[in-house]
Amino acid sequence: MVLTTNIHLLIVLLFLALYALTNGAQIAIAQGVKQPLPAANFWGISAIYRAPRTFLMAMLVGNALFFAGYFIAAATLSGKLLGQLLPSGWFLWLLQVAIPALIIIFVVELGTQMLFRLTPNTVFYKLRWPLWLIYVVLWVFAWPLAWASRKWLNYPGDEEHANQVLSRADLYHALKIKGLIDSNETDDLTMVEKALDLPYIKVRECMIPRTEIYGVNITDTIDVVKRELTESRHSKLIVYKENIDNIVGYIHHQDVLQLHQKNNQNWQDRLWRVVTVPQSYPASELLATLIREHRSIAWVIDEFGGTAGIATLEDIIEEVIGEISDEYDVQEHDEAKIAPDKYQFSGRLEIDYINEKYGLDLPIGEYETLAGWIMTKIERIPQNNEEINLDPFLLKIIEADEKRINSLLLQVIKKTDNGNDIPQNEHQ
């Protein structure tokens, strides 16, 4: 059967997409895809925790098969098209091989590296169903290979030591059996789950975003620094040179107080160095680094070298034990349910917290807070009293400044039969 050019092209694109998908899945697994909560434990993600070796083997097998299929189909198609323009010979053969290879290198390899390394959890979650389908189809090939690799790697005499390795689930259940955690105590369960999840948490998930950073320019006077410390109610201030994308350290309020008592204006001599890490850096490794270097703040940079945010020792510890309050923290964020479908929230409230407490099903993405979600969608900081429609939610900004969203109203809306938006309580 002779394939038409269009069908041939579709086959090439299909193999290319499948190759990119399996290639990206391997990168996401290597990055440490965070295990979801039980309520969101879809098969497409949980398979790597139930049978990680088999899942990875399925991705490897699929990657090899799809690469071979793509290369054969692409070389044949390029030969057919180029054969109409060039005479047959070694140059035509070279182009048949070079063009598919260049597409693989520059489009797929670089593209999947960037996409899956920057946002592994989000991308893996969105592609869970096609990955699950590939896993099911290739399981018959992957399982024997995974079994053989286990047997091959477990050398004689090592079986006893291999069996002593505990998975996260084994450790969790062992602690319950020993009575070290109480299954009826929600706080105990949550803390253990978070502690076990810490190696999979990236710095981007616990950092303070750049729009919420309080800082001063290194050229500011000590009076400006004191005023900013008083207004922000923070014990430390980030210090930058010219703009927030060039952080040079941080200053502690105790150092400023000592300088003030001595009438010394040279506060720049008291700067503390910050640790610099990328957004994808593991939170557990940053915790160890901060403790080892006796530092409390890390500068989190994005892929362009600019400031994505800052992460503090307190922020990372809070991922495990919950909120830590001190005299500089605002004791509670603004939150209230003012109608069956209407809420008043602080922009600093976390999406996970709102979804868990109010069941609103706000979308999850590469942001942590309500303000982060809004600014990600509209790509700017909104004005006071501005209304924003993020279907199925209607938002009204109560208070915002040039740096952050402080307070807002959120109303759940629902489509009527004729397509109009109405509040849920009116619809009911």
C-alpha positions as CSV (number, residue, x, y, z in Angstrom):
1,M,0.0,0.0,0.0
2,V,1.4,3.4,-1.0
3,L,1.0,6.1,1.6
4,T,0.0,9.6,0.6
5,T,2.3,12.4,1.7
6,N,-0.2,13.7,4.3
7,I,-0.7,10.3,5.9
8,H,3.0,9.7,5.9
9,L,3.5,13.1,7.6
10,L,0.9,12.3,10.3
11,I,2.7,9.0,11.0
12,V,6.0,10.9,11.4
13,L,4.4,13.5,13.8
14,L,2.7,10.7,15.8
15,F,6.0,8.9,16.4
16,L,7.7,12.2,17.1
17,A,5.1,13.1,19.8
18,L,5.3,9.7,21.4
19,Y,9.1,9.8,21.5
20,A,8.9,13.3,23.1
21,L,6.4,12.1,25.6
22,T,8.4,9.0,26.8
23,N,11.6,11.1,26.7
24,G,10.0,13.7,28.9
25,A,8.6,11.2,31.3
26,Q,12.1,9.8,32.0
27,I,13.3,13.4,32.7
28,A,10.4,14.0,35.1
29,I,11.0,10.8,37.0
30,A,14.7,11.8,37.3
31,Q,13.7,15.2,38.6
32,G,11.6,13.5,41.3
33,V,7.9,13.9,40.5
34,K,6.1,14.7,43.7
35,Q,3.5,12.1,44.8
36,P,0.0,13.6,44.8
37,L,-2.4,13.4,47.7
38,P,-4.7,10.4,47.8
39,A,-7.6,12.4,46.6
40,A,-5.7,13.2,43.4
41,N,-3.9,9.9,43.1
42,F,-4.8,9.2,39.5
43,W,-3.5,6.0,37.9
44,G,-1.4,7.9,35.4
45,I,0.8,9.3,38.2
46,S,0.6,6.6,41.0
47,A,1.9,3.9,38.7
48,I,5.4,5.1,39.1
49,Y,5.0,4.7,42.9
50,R,3.3,1.3,42.7
51,A,5.8,-0.2,40.2
52,P,8.4,2.5,39.5
53,R,10.9,0.1,37.9
54,T,8.3,-1.3,35.5
55,F,7.0,2.1,34.6
56,L,10.5,3.4,33.9
57,M,11.2,0.3,31.8
58,A,8.0,0.9,29.8
59,M,9.1,4.4,29.1
60,L,12.6,3.2,28.0
61,V,11.1,0.5,25.7
62,G,8.6,3.0,24.2
63,N,11.3,5.6,23.8
64,A,13.4,3.1,21.7
65,L,10.5,1.9,19.6
66,F,9.1,5.3,18.9
67,F,12.6,6.6,18.0
68,A,13.1,3.8,15.5
69,G,9.6,4.3,14.1
70,Y,10.1,8.0,13.7
71,F,13.5,7.7,12.1
72,I,12.4,5.2,9.5
73,A,9.2,7.1,8.7
74,A,10.9,10.5,8.7
75,A,13.9,9.3,6.5
76,T,11.5,7.7,4.0
77,L,9.3,10.9,3.8
78,S,12.3,13.2,3.5
79,G,13.7,10.9,0.8
80,K,10.4,11.0,-1.1
81,L,10.2,14.8,-1.0
82,L,13.8,15.6,-1.6
83,G,14.0,13.0,-4.4
84,Q,11.7,15.3,-6.4
85,L,14.3,18.1,-6.1
86,L,17.7,16.4,-6.0
87,P,19.3,13.6,-8.0
88,S,19.9,10.4,-6.1
89,G,23.3,9.9,-4.6
90,W,25.3,10.3,-1.4
91,F,24.1,13.9,-0.7
92,L,20.5,12.9,-0.9
93,W,21.1,10.0,1.5
94,L,23.0,12.4,3.9
95,L,20.0,14.8,3.9
96,Q,17.6,11.9,4.6
97,V,19.5,11.1,7.7
98,A,20.5,14.6,8.8
99,I,17.0,16.3,8.7
100,P,15.3,13.8,11.0
101,A,18.3,13.8,13.3
102,L,18.3,17.6,13.6
103,I,14.6,17.7,14.3
104,I,15.2,15.2,17.2
105,I,18.1,17.2,18.6
106,F,16.8,20.7,18.4
107,V,13.0,20.3,18.7
108,V,12.5,17.2,20.9
109,E,15.6,16.8,23.0
110,L,16.0,20.5,23.9
111,G,12.2,21.1,24.1
112,T,11.5,18.2,26.5
113,Q,14.6,19.1,28.6
114,M,13.3,22.6,29.1
115,L,9.7,21.7,29.6
116,F,10.0,18.7,31.9
117,R,12.9,20.1,33.9
118,L,11.3,23.5,34.6
119,T,7.8,22.2,35.5
120,P,8.0,18.4,36.0
121,N,5.0,18.0,38.3
122,T,2.6,20.2,36.3
123,V,3.5,18.7,32.9
124,F,3.6,15.1,34.2
125,Y,0.1,15.6,35.8
126,K,-1.4,17.0,32.6
127,L,0.0,14.2,30.5
128,R,-0.9,11.4,33.0
129,W,-3.5,9.7,30.7
130,P,-1.3,9.2,27.6
131,L,1.6,8.1,29.8
132,W,-0.7,5.6,31.5
133,L,-1.9,4.3,28.1
134,I,1.7,3.8,26.9
135,Y,2.5,2.0,30.2
136,V,-0.5,-0.4,29.8
137,V,0.3,-1.2,26.1
138,L,4.0,-1.8,26.8
139,W,3.6,-3.5,30.1
140,V,3.9,-6.9,28.5
141,F,7.4,-6.0,27.4
142,A,8.4,-3.8,30.3
143,W,7.6,-6.3,33.2
144,P,9.9,-9.1,32.0
145,L,12.8,-6.6,31.6
146,A,12.1,-5.0,35.0
147,W,12.1,-8.5,36.6
148,A,15.3,-9.5,34.8
149,S,17.0,-6.2,35.9
150,R,16.0,-6.9,39.5
151,K,17.5,-10.4,39.3
152,W,20.6,-9.2,37.5
153,L,21.3,-6.4,40.0
154,N,20.7,-8.5,43.1
155,Y,23.9,-10.4,43.3
156,P,24.2,-13.6,45.3
157,G,24.3,-12.8,49.0
158,D,22.8,-9.3,48.6
159,E,19.1,-10.4,48.7
160,E,19.0,-10.0,52.5
161,H,20.3,-6.4,52.3
162,A,18.1,-5.6,49.4
163,N,15.0,-6.7,51.2
164,Q,15.9,-4.4,54.2
165,V,15.3,-1.2,52.1
166,L,12.1,0.5,53.2
167,S,9.9,2.4,50.8
168,R,8.1,5.6,52.0
169,A,4.9,3.7,52.4
170,D,6.7,0.9,54.4
171,L,8.2,3.5,56.7
172,Y,4.9,5.2,57.2
173,H,3.1,2.0,58.1
174,A,6.0,0.9,60.4
175,L,5.7,4.1,62.4
176,K,1.9,3.5,62.7
177,I,2.4,-0.1,63.9
178,K,5.1,1.0,66.4
179,G,2.7,3.6,67.8
180,L,5.0,6.5,67.0
181,I,2.2,8.2,65.2
182,D,-1.5,8.0,65.9
183,S,-3.7,7.3,62.9
184,N,-6.5,9.2,64.6
185,E,-4.4,12.4,65.0
186,T,-4.6,14.4,61.8
187,D,-1.6,16.6,62.7
188,D,0.6,13.5,63.3
189,L,-0.3,12.0,59.9
190,T,0.1,15.3,58.1
191,M,3.5,16.0,59.6
192,V,4.8,12.5,58.7
193,E,3.5,12.7,55.2
194,K,5.1,16.1,54.7
195,A,8.4,14.9,56.2
196,L,8.4,11.9,53.8
197,D,7.6,14.2,50.9
198,L,10.3,16.7,51.6
199,P,13.0,15.1,49.3
200,Y,10.5,15.5,46.4
201,I,9.6,19.2,47.2
202,K,11.3,21.8,45.0
203,V,12.3,25.2,46.3
204,R,9.7,26.9,44.0
205,E,7.0,25.2,46.1
206,C,8.0,26.9,49.3
207,M,9.6,30.2,48.3
208,I,8.2,33.7,48.7
209,P,7.5,35.1,45.2
210,R,9.4,38.2,44.0
211,T,6.3,40.4,44.2
212,E,6.1,39.8,48.0
213,I,9.8,40.5,48.8
214,Y,10.5,43.4,51.1
215,G,13.9,45.0,50.2
216,V,16.1,48.1,50.1
217,N,18.6,49.4,47.6
218,I,22.2,49.2,48.8
219,T,22.5,53.0,48.1
220,D,19.6,53.8,50.6
221,T,20.4,55.5,53.8
222,I,20.1,53.8,57.2
223,D,16.9,55.9,57.9
224,V,15.3,54.3,54.9
225,V,16.3,50.8,56.1
226,K,14.9,51.5,59.6
227,R,11.6,52.8,58.1
228,E,11.3,49.7,55.9
229,L,11.9,47.4,58.8
230,T,9.3,49.1,60.8
231,E,6.7,49.2,58.1
232,S,7.2,45.6,56.9
233,R,7.5,44.2,60.5
234,H,10.2,41.8,59.2
235,S,13.4,41.0,61.1
236,K,15.4,40.9,57.9
237,L,15.4,42.8,54.7
238,I,16.7,41.8,51.3
239,V,19.3,44.2,49.9
240,Y,19.7,44.6,46.2
241,K,21.8,46.7,43.8
242,E,19.6,48.9,41.5
243,N,16.8,46.4,41.1
244,I,15.4,43.2,42.7
245,D,17.0,41.0,40.1
246,N,20.5,41.8,41.5
247,I,20.3,40.7,45.2
248,V,23.6,41.2,47.1
249,G,22.6,40.0,50.6
250,Y,20.3,40.8,53.5
251,I,20.5,43.0,56.6
252,H,19.3,42.0,60.1
253,H,17.3,44.4,62.3
254,Q,19.7,43.8,65.2
255,D,22.6,45.0,63.1
256,V,20.7,48.1,62.2
257,L,19.8,48.7,65.8
258,Q,23.5,48.4,66.9
259,L,24.6,50.8,64.1
260,H,21.9,53.3,65.2
261,Q,23.1,53.2,68.8
262,K,26.6,53.9,67.6
263,N,25.5,56.6,65.2
264,N,27.1,54.6,62.4
265,Q,25.6,55.2,58.9
266,N,27.6,52.5,57.1
267,W,25.0,49.7,57.3
268,Q,26.3,48.2,54.1
269,D,29.2,46.7,56.0
270,R,26.9,44.5,58.0
271,L,25.4,42.6,55.0
272,W,24.8,38.8,55.3
273,R,25.5,36.7,52.3
274,V,22.6,34.8,50.7
275,V,22.7,31.3,49.2
276,T,21.8,31.2,45.5
277,V,19.8,28.3,44.1
278,P,17.6,27.6,41.1
279,Q,13.8,27.0,41.4
280,S,14.2,23.3,40.7
281,Y,16.6,22.8,43.6
282,P,15.4,20.2,46.2
283,A,14.1,21.9,49.4
284,S,15.7,19.2,51.5
285,E,19.2,20.0,50.0
286,L,18.6,23.7,50.5
287,L,17.7,23.0,54.2
288,A,21.0,21.2,54.7
289,T,22.9,23.9,52.9
290,L,21.4,26.7,55.0
291,I,22.1,24.9,58.3
292,R,25.7,24.0,57.2
293,E,26.5,27.5,56.2
294,H,24.7,29.2,59.1
295,R,22.4,31.2,56.8
296,S,18.7,31.7,56.9
297,I,17.8,33.1,53.4
298,A,18.3,31.8,49.9
299,W,18.0,33.8,46.7
300,V,15.9,31.7,44.2
301,I,16.7,32.5,40.6
302,D,14.7,31.7,37.5
303,E,16.0,30.3,34.2
304,F,17.0,33.7,33.0
305,G,19.1,34.5,36.0
306,G,16.5,36.9,37.5
307,T,14.8,36.8,40.9
308,A,12.0,34.2,41.1
309,G,11.8,34.7,44.9
310,I,13.5,34.0,48.2
311,A,13.3,30.9,50.4
312,T,14.0,31.1,54.2
313,L,14.9,28.4,56.7
314,E,11.5,29.0,58.3
315,D,9.6,28.5,55.0
316,I,11.2,25.1,54.5
317,I,10.6,23.9,58.0
318,E,7.0,25.1,57.7
319,E,6.5,22.6,54.8
320,V,6.9,19.9,57.5
321,I,5.5,21.2,60.8
322,G,3.1,23.9,59.5
323,E,3.0,27.6,60.1
324,I,5.6,29.1,62.5
325,S,4.6,32.4,64.1
326,D,6.9,35.1,65.5
327,E,6.5,38.7,66.5
328,Y,7.0,39.8,62.9
329,D,4.4,37.6,61.4
330,V,0.9,38.7,60.6
331,Q,-1.2,36.5,62.9
332,E,-3.8,35.6,60.4
333,H,-4.6,36.2,56.8
334,D,-7.9,37.7,55.9
335,E,-10.5,35.0,55.1
336,A,-14.3,34.9,55.4
337,K,-17.3,33.2,53.8
338,I,-19.7,36.1,53.4
339,A,-22.4,34.3,51.3
340,P,-23.0,30.7,50.1
341,D,-21.0,31.5,46.9
342,K,-18.9,34.5,48.0
343,Y,-15.6,34.7,49.9
344,Q,-13.2,37.4,51.1
345,F,-9.6,36.2,51.0
346,S,-6.1,37.6,51.5
347,G,-3.9,37.3,48.4
348,R,-1.3,35.5,50.5
349,L,-3.5,32.5,51.2
350,E,-2.3,29.3,49.6
351,I,-4.3,27.6,46.9
352,D,-4.0,24.2,48.6
353,Y,-5.3,25.6,51.8
354,I,-8.3,27.3,50.2
355,N,-9.2,24.1,48.2
356,E,-8.9,21.9,51.3
357,K,-10.9,24.2,53.7
358,Y,-13.5,25.6,51.3
359,G,-13.6,23.0,48.5
360,L,-13.4,25.5,45.7
361,D,-11.3,23.5,43.4
362,L,-9.0,26.4,42.4
363,P,-6.6,25.4,39.6
364,I,-3.1,24.1,40.6
365,G,0.0,25.3,38.8
366,E,3.4,26.8,39.1
367,Y,2.3,29.2,41.9
368,E,1.4,28.8,45.6
369,T,-0.9,31.7,46.5
370,L,-4.1,33.2,45.4
371,A,-2.3,36.3,44.3
372,G,0.2,34.2,42.3
373,W,-2.7,32.5,40.5
374,I,-4.3,35.8,39.5
375,M,-1.1,37.4,38.3
376,T,-0.1,34.3,36.4
377,K,-3.4,34.5,34.5
378,I,-3.6,38.2,33.8
379,E,0.2,38.8,33.7
380,R,0.1,42.0,35.7
381,I,-0.8,43.4,39.1
382,P,-4.5,44.4,39.1
383,Q,-5.9,47.7,40.3
384,N,-8.1,48.4,43.3
385,N,-11.8,47.6,42.6
386,E,-10.9,45.8,39.3
387,E,-13.1,42.8,38.4
388,I,-11.5,39.7,36.9
389,N,-13.4,36.8,35.4
390,L,-11.5,33.5,35.7
391,D,-14.3,31.1,34.8
392,P,-15.9,29.8,37.0
393,F,-14.7,32.4,39.4
394,L,-15.5,36.2,39.5
395,L,-12.9,38.2,41.4
396,K,-13.0,41.7,42.7
397,I,-9.8,43.3,44.0
398,I,-10.4,45.1,47.3
399,E,-6.8,46.2,48.0
400,A,-3.7,46.0,45.9
401,D,-0.5,48.1,45.5
402,E,2.3,48.2,43.0
403,K,3.9,45.1,44.5
404,R,1.1,42.7,45.6
405,I,-2.6,41.8,45.9
406,N,-3.6,42.2,49.6
407,S,-7.3,41.4,49.7
408,L,-10.0,40.4,47.3
409,L,-13.5,39.0,46.9
410,L,-14.1,35.7,45.2
411,Q,-17.5,34.6,43.9
412,V,-18.3,31.3,42.3
413,I,-20.3,31.6,39.1
414,K,-22.1,29.0,37.0
415,K,-23.4,28.9,33.5
416,T,-27.2,29.0,32.9
417,D,-28.9,27.0,30.1
418,N,-28.6,30.1,27.8
419,G,-24.8,30.5,28.5
420,N,-25.1,33.5,30.9
421,D,-23.0,33.6,34.1
422,I,-24.9,33.8,37.4
423,P,-23.8,33.3,41.0
424,Q,-24.4,29.7,42.3
425,N,-26.8,30.7,45.0
426,E,-29.1,32.4,42.4
427,H,-28.9,29.3,40.2
428,Q,-29.9,27.1,43.0
